[in-house]
Amino acid sequence: MKSELVTPSHLARKAVVYIRQSTPHQVVSNQESLRLQYALRQRARELGWREAAIDVIDADLGLSGASIAQRNGFKELVGRVGLSEVGLILSIDVTRLARNCTDWYPLLDICGLRGCLIADRDGVYDPGTPNGRLLLGLKGSISELELHTIRSRLTAGLLAKAERGELAVMLPIGLMRDPSGVVVKDPDMAVQGRLGLVFQLFLQLRSVAKVMRALNERDLELPRRDRYGDCAGRARRWLPSRRS
């Protein structure tokens, strides 16, 4: 479907499809969302872009939109818009681009300044016009509100579990939960012995750095939690005590 907002000056630049999902789990389990996002290439073709002029940025898969701190894909997108390389940004919805107005409005500013359009599943918008900026601003504000709502629900759920005494947290090395959920010592005697030595050395040396130095001198490794281990949470790896 064509849009009257798309002009030859826009078509002379790139159309960029921005793809993001919030967590690694979503990337693995929600394949339908990924399929719909990658299918935006077809939307760009319908708007008039040649296949060779359509780029996909998917470097932010598995990263939250709450901040741009770790989102190199978003930073690349903003940089390319600033260089007037991009005529259209496509995203399944604005929540993929930013979940807070601190990041959202600067993007609208640079798009409006460089004449870059923004499109989602609802339509095509020109951030350089009052109406386009108003609609995109409302979408960004709603997205930010949704983020706060999600956080509030998660926090309320955690507090409710804590009040019932059912909130399970990651246990330190040397402890695990039995099948009934009771916290007990890791039955691995090697783990118990090594951790006992750590506490013994600390009581003698009174310094974590000295404890680590003593372990290094004896070439003794420390147990580490293996995130891919069993649900009991046993330590499955032994690593050098020195920092990498």
ZIRAWO-V23481 format. One record per backbone hydrogen bond with DSSP energy under -0.5 kcal/mol. NH is the residue of the N-H (numbers start at 1). CO is the residue of the C=O. If there is no record, write none. Layout:
nh->NH co->CO
nh->NH co->CO
//
This chain:
nh->6 co->3
nh->10 co->7
nh->11 co->7
nh->12 co->8
nh->13 co->10
nh->14 co->85
nh->15 co->53
nh->16 co->14
nh->16 co->88
nh->17 co->15
nh->17 co->55
nh->18 co->16
nh->18 co->90
nh->19 co->17
nh->19 co->57
nh->27 co->23
nh->28 co->24
nh->29 co->25
nh->30 co->26
nh->31 co->29
nh->34 co->30
nh->35 co->31
nh->36 co->32
nh->37 co->33
nh->38 co->34
nh->39 co->35
nh->40 co->37
nh->41 co->38
nh->42 co->39
nh->43 co->39
nh->44 co->40
nh->45 co->41
nh->46 co->42
nh->47 co->43
nh->48 co->45
nh->49 co->44
nh->53 co->50
nh->54 co->51
nh->55 co->15
nh->55 co->53
nh->57 co->17
nh->58 co->56
nh->60 co->19
nh->61 co->58
nh->62 co->21
nh->63 co->21
nh->63 co->60
nh->67 co->64
nh->71 co->68
nh->72 co->70
nh->75 co->71
nh->76 co->72
nh->77 co->73
nh->78 co->74
nh->79 co->75
nh->80 co->76
nh->81 co->77
nh->82 co->78
nh->83 co->79
nh->84 co->81
nh->85 co->80
nh->86 co->80
nh->87 co->14
nh->88 co->14
nh->89 co->117
nh->90 co->16
nh->91 co->119
nh->96 co->93
nh->97 co->94
nh->98 co->94
nh->99 co->65
nh->103 co->100
nh->104 co->100
nh->105 co->101
nh->107 co->103
nh->108 co->104
nh->109 co->105
nh->110 co->106
nh->111 co->107
nh->112 co->108
nh->113 co->109
nh->114 co->110
nh->115 co->111
nh->116 co->111
nh->117 co->87
nh->118 co->125
nh->119 co->89
nh->120 co->123
nh->121 co->92
nh->123 co->120
nh->125 co->118
nh->127 co->116
nh->127 co->125
nh->129 co->126
nh->133 co->129
nh->134 co->130
nh->135 co->131
nh->136 co->132
nh->137 co->133
nh->138 co->134
nh->139 co->135
nh->140 co->136
nh->141 co->137
nh->142 co->138
nh->143 co->139
nh->144 co->140
nh->145 co->141
nh->146 co->142
nh->147 co->143
nh->148 co->144
nh->149 co->145
nh->150 co->146
nh->151 co->147
nh->152 co->148
nh->153 co->149
nh->154 co->150
nh->155 co->151
nh->156 co->152
nh->157 co->153
nh->158 co->154
nh->159 co->155
nh->160 co->156
nh->161 co->157
nh->162 co->158
nh->163 co->159
nh->164 co->160
nh->165 co->161
nh->165 co->162
nh->166 co->161
nh->167 co->161
nh->168 co->166
nh->175 co->172
nh->176 co->184
nh->177 co->232
nh->178 co->182
nh->181 co->178
nh->184 co->176
nh->186 co->174
nh->189 co->187
nh->192 co->188
nh->193 co->189
nh->194 co->190
nh->195 co->191
nh->196 co->192
nh->197 co->193
nh->198 co->194
nh->199 co->195
nh->200 co->196
nh->201 co->197
nh->202 co->198
nh->203 co->199
nh->204 co->200
nh->205 co->201
nh->206 co->202
nh->211 co->207
nh->212 co->208
nh->213 co->209
nh->214 co->210
nh->215 co->211
nh->216 co->212
nh->217 co->213
nh->218 co->214
nh->219 co->216
nh->220 co->215
nh->222 co->239
nh->224 co->237
nh->226 co->234
nh->227 co->225
nh->229 co->226
nh->233 co->230
nh->236 co->224
nh->237 co->224
nh->239 co->222
nh->241 co->220
//
